[in-house]
Amino acid sequence: MSRRLSVALLTSARTWRGSGVSLATIARGLREQGHDPYLLAGDAQVVEAFAALGLAAVPVLTGNTGLREARVLAGVLAGIGADAVLVDRPRDLRLAALASMTHRVAIVNRYNLSRARPPRDLLTRLAYRRVAMTIFVSETLAARALALARYLHRRPHRVIRGAVDPERFRPDRGAAVAFRTAQDLGGTPFVVAVGSLTLDKRYDFLLDVWARLGPPAPPLLICGAGAHRERLRIRARDLGVDARFLGHLAPDELRGAYCAARCLVHAGAVETFGLSVLEAMACGCPVLGVDGGAVPEVMGETGVLAPVDDAHAFLALLRSLLDDHPRRAALGEAARQRVLDHFSLPAMCQAYASAIESVVR
């Protein structure tokens, strides 16, 4: 497309991981492709996080899907001259659909829901009639969603898998040492888990596994924030598990965590993609996950998978991996190469720009 587009990326996310990280990456890619991205968010901390990255960020009302919120959003879209708006959750889709009745804009639905079934409520299905295109973040997610929801077939769709910057997320011994120093770990071996503290990430499953590891179990360092932090902290204490909740980490700190950890553990069973899995792979950190969602698609043959609800199998695989340094090194090297071969950041950014350009008239 020859003309410069104004693209709004709308999110009602309340935490930075997941949607925030992905939308920031997409926004930078759109900017590199010659377009003008604007991040629209309802949470003040998310707006601040976007702005801290040097991205144009605007606060909007996303608490409800009502006429007041739609009028505010329509005014913002008109103010930036938005040609398209990218959304990635049902609430934002409904809000954008209402706003589009005042300010005409092409809606691109980035389907990225960590749930077993697509939304089936009437309002979401009606809002979907105003969608110009759906983008799925994995082949696994596309197949599942399209099989379960006929209304998703009404509009064109594409699969654009996620990607990470292999220079930002890379093997880095210096970052590993700095992370150990900052966390006062010394030479203690540890395992890392990364992601928002939400039910779909299944941290309760991981805490149950750690309770069965018995002493001397390595500390489990959990990097992420969310509404379940205090509940999980109390549960870890009651189970006698050494789980350390570090909150959100900056990308450089996160690289250090991946590079210093024995492995990443990921228990999400309906994961739409698995950003933390890809980040760890890029850093050469071996991954132990469960055979559900899109994680097997992302890892290929470079990681270890346990049955979704089999804590005993997960525990056995974890013990085996922790005790086998040569295997961890081989898996980490293969994982890094898979990222370089199959998850190109420039290709992902070009794909989003192409998709959005194709639906703007």
C-alpha positions, 0 to 999 in steps of 0.5 A: 500500500502506498499511503501511510495508515493510522492503526489503533491497537486496542486492549483492556488488558490489566497486566503487561505480559501477553497482550501488552508485549505482543501489541507493543511488538506489532506496533513497532513493526507497523512503524517500521513498515511506514505506518502510524500505530497508536496503543489504546488501553484502559489500564493506566499501568499498561498505558505507561508501559507503552509510553515508556517504550516510546510508543504513542499511547492513549488512555480510553475507557474499557471497563464496560462495553457501553455507549459512553465508552464507545463514544469516547473510543470513537472520538479517539479514533477520529482524533488520530484518523484511524483507518484500522483498529486491532483488537485481541479480546471479545470486550474490545471487539464489542467496543470497537464494533460500537465505536465503528458505527460513529467512526468508520474503521476496519476492525482486525480481530487478533484472536488470542483467547486462552479458553477451551471454546470461542465466545458464543454470546449474542453480542460478540457474535453480532459484533463480529459482523463488523470484523474485516479479518481475523488473525490467529496466532497459531495453527493450533488455535485456528483449527480449534476455534474454526471447528467450534465457532461457525461465525468465525468463518464469515470473515477472511482469516490468516495465521500469523505466529508470534516472534521474538527479537533473537538479539534481545532474547539470546544466550547471555552469560553476563545477564545470567550472572547479573540476574543471580546477583540481583536475586541473591541466588549465588550458585543455587540452581533454580527453575523459572516460570513466566506469565501473568498470574491467571488461572489459565497458566495453571500455577496451582498445578506447578505448586503441586508438582513442587510440593512432591519434589521434596527437599532439596527442590530448586526454588521456583522463580515466578515472573509475572503479575496478576490478581492471583499473586497473594493467593498463590503466595499463601498456597506456596507457603502452606505447601512448603514450596520455595516459590519466589514471586518476582513480578514483571521483569524488564526484557534484559532481566528476563533474558538473565532469568532464562539464561541462568535457569535450569529450565522453564516450566509452563503448565498452560493447557489452552495456551494460544501461542506461548510467548514465554516459551519462545523467549526461553527457546531463543535464550537457549533455555530448555522448556518443560511444558504440557501437551496442550494448546499451541506449545507443542506447535511452538516447541516442535521436537526441541522441548519436553512435554507431559500429558496435560493433567498428569502431575506424576509424569510432569514431576518425573520429566522435571527430575530427569531434566534437572539431573541431565546437563548434556540433555538440557544443553542439547535441547537449548541449542536446538530450541535457539536454532528453531527460533532462528529458522521458524519465528522471524520477527521481520516476517511477522511484522510484515505479515501484520502490515500486509493483513491490515493494508489488505482490509483498508479501503 
